[in-house]
Amino acid sequence: DILKDKELSNIIIEKDNAIKERDQLLIKYNQLSNAYFELQDELKAIDNDLLAVAEAENIQILRYDTRKRIKGLIYDHNNILSQPSNQMTTKHDISNRISNNTKRSNNNDYNN
């Protein structure tokens, strides 16, 4: 009878230890789970920041390209105005100059 009581007591102790260990593992699991979700949120925030930076860089590139094209158009316009009146430029000539200026601008973009 004493042997059975001792075995039963050991089984109860093992069960209590297993429950305590399980509880500790659940706490660790919850902590890790919370940390994982916090990291996911941080990664989303970083992704959003990177997207914002990329958009800002694209806007800067577009602004730079637009400024270059405007400068080219002003240059062409000044050339047209500086021509003697007997060499009047046709709309077709102006269109070609704008087209060439845009191509020149685009080629410079690829080279830079």
C-alpha positions as CSV (number, residue, x, y, z in Angstrom):
1,D,0.0,0.0,0.0
2,I,2.8,2.4,0.9
3,L,4.5,1.5,-2.5
4,K,1.3,2.4,-4.3
5,D,1.0,5.6,-2.5
6,K,4.6,6.5,-3.2
7,E,4.1,5.7,-6.9
8,L,0.9,7.7,-7.0
9,S,2.7,10.6,-5.3
10,N,5.5,10.4,-7.9
11,I,3.0,10.4,-10.7
12,I,1.2,13.4,-9.2
13,I,4.5,15.2,-8.9
14,E,5.5,14.4,-12.5
15,K,2.1,15.6,-13.7
16,D,2.4,18.8,-11.7
17,N,5.9,19.4,-13.2
18,A,4.6,18.6,-16.7
19,I,1.8,21.1,-16.2
20,K,4.3,23.8,-14.9
21,E,6.6,23.1,-17.9
22,R,3.6,23.3,-20.3
23,D,2.6,26.6,-18.8
24,Q,6.1,27.9,-19.1
25,L,6.2,26.8,-22.7
26,L,2.8,28.5,-23.4
27,I,4.1,31.7,-21.9
28,K,7.3,31.5,-24.1
29,Y,5.1,30.7,-27.1
30,N,2.9,33.8,-26.5
31,Q,6.0,36.0,-26.0
32,L,7.5,34.7,-29.3
33,S,4.2,35.1,-31.0
34,N,3.9,38.7,-29.9
35,A,7.4,39.5,-30.9
36,Y,6.8,37.9,-34.3
37,F,3.8,40.2,-34.9
38,E,5.7,43.2,-33.7
39,L,8.5,42.4,-36.2
40,Q,5.9,42.0,-38.9
41,D,4.6,45.5,-38.1
42,E,8.1,46.8,-38.2
43,L,8.8,45.2,-41.5
44,K,5.6,46.7,-43.0
45,A,6.6,50.1,-41.7
46,I,10.1,49.7,-43.2
47,D,8.5,48.6,-46.5
48,N,6.3,51.7,-46.5
49,D,9.3,53.9,-45.8
50,L,11.2,52.3,-48.7
51,L,8.3,52.8,-51.0
52,A,8.1,56.4,-50.0
53,V,11.8,56.9,-50.6
54,A,11.5,55.2,-54.0
55,E,8.6,57.5,-54.9
56,A,10.5,60.5,-53.8
57,E,13.5,59.5,-55.9
58,N,11.3,58.9,-58.9
59,I,9.7,62.3,-58.4
60,Q,13.2,63.9,-58.2
61,I,14.2,62.1,-61.5
62,L,11.0,63.3,-63.1
63,R,11.6,66.8,-61.9
64,Y,15.2,66.7,-63.2
65,D,14.1,65.4,-66.5
66,T,11.4,68.0,-66.8
67,R,13.8,70.8,-66.0
68,K,16.2,69.5,-68.7
69,R,13.4,69.4,-71.2
70,I,12.2,72.8,-70.3
71,K,15.8,74.2,-70.6
72,G,16.0,72.5,-74.0
73,L,12.7,74.0,-75.2
74,I,13.8,77.5,-73.9
75,Y,17.1,77.1,-75.8
76,D,15.2,76.1,-79.0
77,H,12.7,78.9,-78.5
78,N,15.5,81.4,-78.1
79,N,17.2,80.1,-81.3
80,I,13.9,80.5,-83.2
81,L,13.5,84.0,-81.9
82,S,17.1,84.9,-82.9
83,Q,16.7,83.7,-86.5
84,P,16.2,86.4,-89.1
85,S,12.6,86.8,-90.2
86,N,13.4,85.6,-93.7
87,Q,14.1,82.2,-92.2
88,M,10.8,81.7,-90.6
89,T,10.4,78.3,-88.9
90,T,7.5,76.1,-89.7
91,K,5.5,74.2,-87.1
92,H,7.1,71.0,-88.6
93,D,10.6,72.4,-87.9
94,I,9.6,73.3,-84.3
95,S,8.1,69.8,-83.8
96,N,11.3,68.2,-85.0
97,R,13.4,70.3,-82.7
98,I,11.3,69.4,-79.7
99,S,11.4,65.7,-80.7
100,N,15.2,65.9,-81.1
101,N,15.6,67.7,-77.8
102,T,13.5,65.0,-76.1
103,K,15.6,62.3,-77.6
104,R,18.8,64.1,-76.7
105,S,17.4,64.5,-73.1
106,N,16.5,60.8,-72.9
107,N,19.9,59.7,-74.2
108,N,21.6,61.9,-71.6
109,D,19.4,60.2,-69.0
110,Y,20.7,56.8,-70.1
111,N,24.3,57.9,-70.2
112,N,24.2,59.5,-66.7
